[in-house]
Amino acid sequence: WRQAPPAIIEMVKTLRESGVVAHAVQLKEGDTVVRGPEWNRQDTDGGAGKRGHVTQFDSSDSTYKVKWESSGEEGWFSCTEQNCELLVVEAASAAELSARPAFPILLAERKVLDAVAA
């Protein structure tokens, strides 16, 4: 297991301190999301920890359309096994969340999430 970058550790700590539990899993329409480890869009989401809702999925390029609660802005965001700009904080169906495939690229960050929570 490799050490997660300091920026990821700080993001995770900030989320945990605000009571947000994030999941590095495949997204679905209806999910509530926050910015993830590959976020590079400044504050188009309204700021770190702000929530948005997945409204559409484009399977041709694995992008998700998200409408942000705080700003009302909409945009398309990437989330693949290699690069994920978003993390799930509430699933459209909470019962099936744990059955979704995890993104391998984020397994180190998931370990950091667990360590920070302890």
C-alpha positions in Angstrom: 0.0 0.0 0.0 1.4 3.4 -1.0 1.1 6.5 1.1 -1.7 8.7 -0.1 -0.7 12.2 -1.2 -0.9 14.9 1.5 -3.7 16.7 -0.4 -5.9 13.5 -0.3 -5.3 13.1 3.4 -6.3 16.7 4.1 -9.4 16.3 1.9 -10.4 13.2 3.8 -9.8 14.8 7.2 -11.9 17.8 6.2 -14.8 15.5 5.1 -14.6 13.4 8.2 -14.5 16.5 10.5 -17.7 17.7 8.8 -19.4 14.4 9.3 -19.3 13.3 5.6 -18.6 9.7 4.8 -17.5 9.3 1.2 -17.4 6.2 -0.9 -15.0 5.6 -3.8 -17.4 3.5 -5.9 -19.0 3.6 -9.3 -21.6 6.4 -9.6 -25.3 6.1 -10.6 -27.9 8.7 -11.5 -29.6 9.9 -8.3 -26.4 9.7 -6.2 -25.3 12.6 -4.0 -21.7 13.4 -4.5 -18.8 15.7 -3.3 -15.5 16.5 -5.0 -13.1 13.5 -5.1 -9.3 13.0 -5.1 -8.8 14.0 -8.7 -10.8 17.2 -8.5 -9.2 20.0 -10.5 -12.1 22.5 -11.1 -11.5 25.1 -8.4 -14.8 25.9 -6.7 -17.3 25.2 -9.5 -19.0 22.9 -6.9 -19.4 25.8 -4.4 -16.4 24.6 -2.3 -15.0 21.6 -0.7 -17.6 19.4 1.0 -20.5 20.9 -1.0 -23.0 18.4 -2.3 -24.3 17.8 -5.8 -26.6 15.3 -7.5 -25.9 13.0 -10.4 -28.6 13.7 -13.0 -27.2 11.9 -16.1 -24.6 9.4 -17.2 -22.8 9.3 -20.6 -21.4 5.8 -21.1 -19.5 6.8 -24.2 -16.9 8.7 -22.1 -17.8 7.7 -18.5 -18.9 11.2 -17.5 -21.6 12.2 -15.1 -23.7 15.4 -15.2 -24.0 16.9 -11.7 -26.1 19.7 -10.4 -24.5 21.4 -7.4 -26.8 22.4 -4.5 -24.9 25.5 -3.3 -24.3 27.1 -6.7 -27.1 25.6 -8.9 -24.4 25.1 -11.6 -24.4 21.9 -13.7 -21.4 20.3 -15.3 -20.0 17.0 -16.7 -17.4 15.2 -14.6 -15.1 12.3 -15.2 -15.2 9.2 -13.0 -13.3 6.1 -14.2 -11.1 3.5 -12.6 -8.1 5.7 -13.4 -9.4 9.1 -12.6 -12.4 10.1 -10.4 -13.4 13.6 -9.7 -16.3 12.7 -7.5 -17.1 10.6 -4.4 -20.5 9.3 -3.4 -21.9 10.5 0.0 -25.5 9.3 -0.4 -26.6 6.6 -2.9 -29.9 6.6 -4.7 -30.3 3.2 -3.2 -28.3 2.8 0.1 -29.0 -0.9 0.2 -27.0 -1.6 -3.0 -24.1 0.9 -2.3 -21.8 -1.8 -0.7 -22.4 -4.1 -3.7 -21.0 -1.6 -6.2 -17.5 -2.1 -7.6 -14.8 0.0 -5.9 -12.3 1.9 -8.1 -8.9 0.2 -7.7 -7.1 3.5 -8.1 -8.7 4.7 -5.0 -8.1 1.7 -2.7 -5.2 3.5 -1.0 -7.4 6.5 -0.3 -10.1 4.2 1.1 -7.5 2.9 3.5 -6.7 6.5 4.5 -10.5 7.1 5.0 -10.6 4.2 7.4 -7.4 5.3 9.2 -8.6 8.9 9.6 -12.0 7.7 10.9 -10.3 5.6 13.7 
